[in-house]
Amino acid sequence: MSTREELLKEIDAFLQQTGMTKSVFGTLAANDDKFVERVRAGSGFTVRTLDRVRKFMSDYKPPSQKGSKSRPKRAAASHAAA
């Protein structure tokens, strides 16, 4: 399997796992919204770009979804019996 094929397989798995679009991925990972399309079409890429794209995928942490954060519970007011 070529480096291109390996990278495309990794990208496809990442996109499926995260739900990210190809253009957003390309922009964030390689500063090129057409990166995935270009690689699929046979365009070359540098080792530096390969390393940057792989690092992006390994370091990626999805943003928390709005409203999905649980609010901290308020401490119950303690009422001392007199």
MDTraj code that builds the backbone (N, CA, C; nanometers):
import mdtraj as md
import numpy as np

residues = "MET SER THR ARG GLU GLU LEU LEU LYS GLU ILE ASP ALA PHE LEU GLN GLN THR GLY MET THR LYS SER VAL PHE GLY THR LEU ALA ALA ASN ASP ASP LYS PHE VAL GLU ARG VAL ARG ALA GLY SER GLY PHE THR VAL ARG THR LEU ASP ARG VAL ARG LYS PHE MET SER ASP TYR LYS PRO PRO SER GLN LYS GLY SER LYS SER ARG PRO LYS ARG ALA ALA ALA SER HIS ALA ALA ALA".split()
xyz = np.array([
    [0.0851, -0.1171, 0.0000],
    [0.0000, 0.0000, 0.0000],
    [0.0904, 0.1244, 0.0000],
    [0.0593, 0.2184, -0.0847],
    [0.1404, 0.3403, -0.0951],
    [0.1103, 0.4345, 0.0223],
    [0.1983, 0.5299, 0.0407],
    [0.1774, 0.6300, 0.1456],
    [0.0475, 0.7054, 0.1208],
    [0.0190, 0.7377, -0.0055],
    [-0.1053, 0.8064, -0.0404],
    [-0.2265, 0.7231, 0.0000],
    [-0.2234, 0.5948, -0.0332],
    [-0.3360, 0.5068, 0.0011],
    [-0.3520, 0.4937, 0.1527],
    [-0.2408, 0.4817, 0.2233],
    [-0.2458, 0.4734, 0.3694],
    [-0.3061, 0.6002, 0.4284],
    [-0.2588, 0.7161, 0.3792],
    [-0.3091, 0.8425, 0.4309],
    [-0.4583, 0.8567, 0.4031],
    [-0.5016, 0.8248, 0.2829],
    [-0.6436, 0.8355, 0.2502],
    [-0.7283, 0.7427, 0.3377],
    [-0.6768, 0.6246, 0.3658],
    [-0.7483, 0.5319, 0.4548],
    [-0.7599, 0.5914, 0.5955],
    [-0.6512, 0.6521, 0.6440],
    [-0.6525, 0.7159, 0.7759],
    [-0.7500, 0.8338, 0.7785],
    [-0.7470, 0.9137, 0.6729],
    [-0.8363, 1.0298, 0.6662],
    [-0.9813, 0.9848, 0.6613],
    [-1.0120, 0.8847, 0.5787],
    [-1.1501, 0.8355, 0.5690],
    [-1.2014, 0.7873, 0.7043],
    [-1.1185, 0.7136, 0.7764],
    [-1.1576, 0.6650, 0.9095],
    [-1.1806, 0.7827, 1.0044],
    [-1.0919, 0.8816, 0.9998],
    [-1.1043, 1.0003, 1.0851],
    [-1.2334, 1.0752, 1.0539],
    [-1.2612, 1.0968, 0.9255],
    [-1.3818, 1.1690, 0.8864],
    [-1.5070, 1.0952, 0.9297],
    [-1.5064, 0.9637, 0.9158],
    [-1.6222, 0.8849, 0.9566],
    [-1.6406, 0.8919, 1.1084],
    [-1.5321, 0.8839, 1.1813],
    [-1.5376, 0.8860, 1.3279],
    [-1.5842, 1.0220, 1.3806],
    [-1.5365, 1.1300, 1.3199],
    [-1.5662, 1.2636, 1.3718],
    [-1.6868, 1.3300, 1.3071],
    [-1.7245, 1.2835, 1.1874],
    [-1.8328, 1.3489, 1.1151],
    [-1.7898, 1.4788, 1.0486],
    [-1.6597, 1.5033, 1.0469],
    [-1.6050, 1.6249, 0.9869],
    [-1.6120, 1.6133, 0.8342],
    [-1.6348, 1.7255, 0.7675],
    [-1.6359, 1.7236, 0.6213],
    [-1.4925, 1.7270, 0.5682],
    [-1.4766, 1.6850, 0.4425],
    [-1.3441, 1.6858, 0.3795],
    [-1.2860, 1.8262, 0.3734],
    [-1.3704, 1.9239, 0.3429],
    [-1.3181, 2.0602, 0.3287],
    [-1.2760, 2.1189, 0.4630],
    [-1.3525, 2.0938, 0.5668],
    [-1.3132, 2.1426, 0.6998],
    [-1.1849, 2.0732, 0.7435],
    [-1.1785, 1.9429, 0.7222],
    [-1.0570, 1.8688, 0.7558],
    [-0.9359, 1.9270, 0.6843],
    [-0.9475, 1.9455, 0.5541],
    [-0.8366, 1.9995, 0.4761],
    [-0.7922, 2.1352, 0.5252],
    [-0.8894, 2.2192, 0.5578],
    [-0.8571, 2.3529, 0.6070],
    [-0.7836, 2.3462, 0.7402],
    [-0.8346, 2.2666, 0.8329],
    [-0.7742, 2.2589, 0.9657],
    [-0.6410, 2.1838, 0.9652],
    [-0.6329, 2.0762, 0.8877],
    [-0.5146, 1.9904, 0.8914],
    [-0.4022, 2.0378, 0.8003],
    [-0.4374, 2.0933, 0.6838],
    [-0.3351, 2.1258, 0.5839],
    [-0.3467, 2.2678, 0.5290],
    [-0.4383, 2.3456, 0.5861],
    [-0.4609, 2.4815, 0.5388],
    [-0.4976, 2.4826, 0.3900],
    [-0.5756, 2.3819, 0.3479],
    [-0.6162, 2.3672, 0.2077],
    [-0.7496, 2.2940, 0.2051],
    [-0.8568, 2.3661, 0.1784],
    [-0.9892, 2.3038, 0.1829],
    [-1.0087, 2.1948, 0.0770],
    [-0.9258, 2.1914, -0.0237],
    [-0.9347, 2.0890, -0.1291],
    [-0.8294, 1.9785, -0.1111],
    [-0.7630, 1.9749, 0.0026],
    [-0.6530, 1.8808, 0.0249],
    [-0.6935, 1.7361, -0.0030],
    [-0.8037, 1.6902, 0.0556],
    [-0.8445, 1.5501, 0.0390],
    [-0.8746, 1.5217, -0.1077],
    [-0.9451, 1.6118, -0.1727],
    [-0.9768, 1.5925, -0.3148],
    [-0.8492, 1.5884, -0.3996],
    [-0.7543, 1.6752, -0.3681],
    [-0.6293, 1.6783, -0.4441],
    [-0.5494, 1.5488, -0.4261],
    [-0.5432, 1.4998, -0.3033],
    [-0.4702, 1.3749, -0.2767],
    [-0.5391, 1.2597, -0.3492],
    [-0.6719, 1.2552, -0.3425],
    [-0.7467, 1.1494, -0.4136],
    [-0.7196, 1.1541, -0.5642],
    [-0.7014, 1.2741, -0.6170],
    [-0.6788, 1.2918, -0.7608],
    [-0.5340, 1.2640, -0.8013],
    [-0.4482, 1.2379, -0.7020],
    [-0.3110, 1.2020, -0.7340],
    [-0.2073, 1.3095, -0.7078],
    [-0.2499, 1.4225, -0.6554],
    [-0.1525, 1.5279, -0.6255],
    [-0.0551, 1.4818, -0.5187],
    [0.0660, 1.5301, -0.5311],
    [0.1676, 1.4970, -0.4327],
    [0.1543, 1.5816, -0.3078],
    [0.2233, 1.5414, -0.2042],
    [0.2298, 1.6189, -0.0810],
    [0.3663, 1.5936, -0.0196],
    [0.4094, 1.6869, 0.0597],
    [0.5417, 1.6752, 0.1205],
    [0.5353, 1.5915, 0.2483],
    [0.6504, 1.5464, 0.2912],
    [0.6585, 1.4738, 0.4179],
    [0.6132, 1.5657, 0.5308],
    [0.6472, 1.6919, 0.5194],
    [0.6057, 1.7886, 0.6217],
    [0.4527, 1.7958, 0.6309],
    [0.3854, 1.8002, 0.5159],
    [0.2391, 1.8023, 0.5154],
    [0.1834, 1.6722, 0.5696],
    [0.2413, 1.5615, 0.5300],
    [0.1992, 1.4312, 0.5813],
    [0.2081, 1.4286, 0.7335],
    [0.3201, 1.4741, 0.7875],
    [0.3382, 1.4772, 0.9328],
    [0.2372, 1.5701, 0.9991],
    [0.2130, 1.6857, 0.9376],
    [0.1190, 1.7827, 0.9938],
    [-0.0231, 1.7266, 0.9967],
    [-0.0637, 1.6584, 0.8884],
    [-0.1978, 1.6008, 0.8802],
    [-0.2136, 1.4883, 0.9825],
    [-0.1156, 1.4025, 0.9927],
    [-0.1226, 1.2936, 1.0905],
    [-0.1230, 1.3467, 1.2337],
    [-0.0449, 1.4508, 1.2593],
    [-0.0429, 1.5111, 1.3930],
    [-0.1793, 1.5715, 1.4250],
    [-0.2390, 1.6386, 1.3271],
    [-0.3720, 1.6954, 1.3481],
    [-0.4702, 1.5866, 1.3895],
    [-0.4690, 1.4746, 1.3178],
    [-0.5634, 1.3664, 1.3491],
    [-0.5378, 1.3071, 1.4876],
    [-0.4120, 1.2896, 1.5228],
    [-0.3816, 1.2281, 1.6526],
    [-0.4095, 1.3225, 1.7691],
    [-0.3958, 1.4528, 1.7471],
    [-0.4168, 1.5505, 1.8539],
    [-0.5605, 1.6024, 1.8630],
    [-0.6431, 1.5715, 1.7640],
    [-0.7770, 1.6300, 1.7546],
    [-0.8656, 1.5907, 1.8725],
    [-0.9281, 1.6916, 1.9276],
    [-1.0279, 1.6713, 2.0316],
    [-1.1525, 1.7450, 1.9853],
    [-1.2625, 1.6725, 1.9694],
    [-1.3830, 1.7374, 1.9184],
    [-1.4319, 1.8450, 2.0147],
    [-1.4855, 1.9529, 1.9597],
    [-1.5390, 2.0582, 2.0468],
    [-1.6611, 2.0068, 2.1214],
    [-1.6779, 2.0526, 2.2421],
    [-1.7963, 2.0098, 2.3169],
    [-1.9179, 2.0737, 2.2523],
    [-2.0255, 1.9986, 2.2491],
    [-2.1465, 2.0492, 2.1852],
    [-2.2182, 2.1429, 2.2799],
    [-2.2744, 2.2460, 2.2229],
    [-2.3448, 2.3456, 2.3010],
    [-2.4599, 2.2801, 2.3769],
    [-2.4654, 2.3068, 2.5031],
    [-2.5746, 2.2534, 2.5842],
    [-2.5493, 2.1148, 2.6374],
    [-2.4380, 2.0522, 2.5978],
    [-2.4135, 1.9161, 2.6442],
    [-2.3343, 1.9128, 2.7742],
    [-2.2832, 2.0279, 2.8136],
    [-2.2092, 2.0317, 2.9390],
    [-2.3074, 2.0204, 3.0545],
    [-2.2751, 1.9390, 3.1481],
    [-2.3625, 1.9289, 3.2639],
    [-2.3266, 2.0407, 3.3601],
    [-2.4271, 2.0981, 3.4149],
    [-2.4046, 2.2066, 3.5100],
    [-2.3661, 2.1476, 3.6440],
    [-2.2762, 2.2149, 3.7126],
    [-2.2434, 2.1658, 3.8456],
    [-2.3653, 2.1799, 3.9358],
    [-2.3853, 2.0813, 4.0175],
    [-2.5000, 2.0850, 4.1078],
    [-2.4720, 2.1832, 4.2193],
    [-2.5768, 2.2526, 4.2564],
    [-2.5632, 2.3467, 4.3676],
    [-2.5594, 2.2679, 4.4974],
    [-2.4783, 2.3136, 4.5842],
    [-2.4727, 2.2505, 4.7163],
    [-2.6053, 2.2767, 4.7863],
    [-2.6594, 2.1748, 4.8461],
    [-2.7859, 2.1892, 4.9186],
    [-2.7636, 2.2795, 5.0395],
    [-2.8559, 2.3689, 5.0551],
    [-2.8447, 2.4582, 5.1705],
    [-2.8667, 2.3770, 5.2969],
    [-2.7777, 2.3907, 5.3887],
    [-2.7935, 2.3146, 5.5128],
    [-2.8680, 2.4003, 5.6130],
    [-2.9688, 2.3413, 5.6651],
    [-3.0477, 2.4110, 5.7656],
    [-3.0285, 2.3391, 5.8981],
    [-2.9713, 2.4078, 5.9899],
    [-2.9481, 2.3481, 6.1223],
    [-3.0787, 2.3539, 6.2012],
    [-3.1109, 2.2446, 6.2585],
    [-3.2305, 2.2410, 6.3430],
    [-3.1991, 2.3105, 6.4745],
    [-3.2869, 2.3981, 6.5137],
    [-3.2615, 2.4712, 6.6370],
    [-3.3365, 2.4159, 6.7523],
])
top = md.Topology()
chain = top.add_chain()
for i, resn in enumerate(residues, 1):
    res = top.add_residue(resn, chain, resSeq=i)
    for name in ("N", "CA", "C"):
        top.add_atom(name, md.element.get_by_symbol(name[0]), res)
traj = md.Trajectory(xyz[None], top)
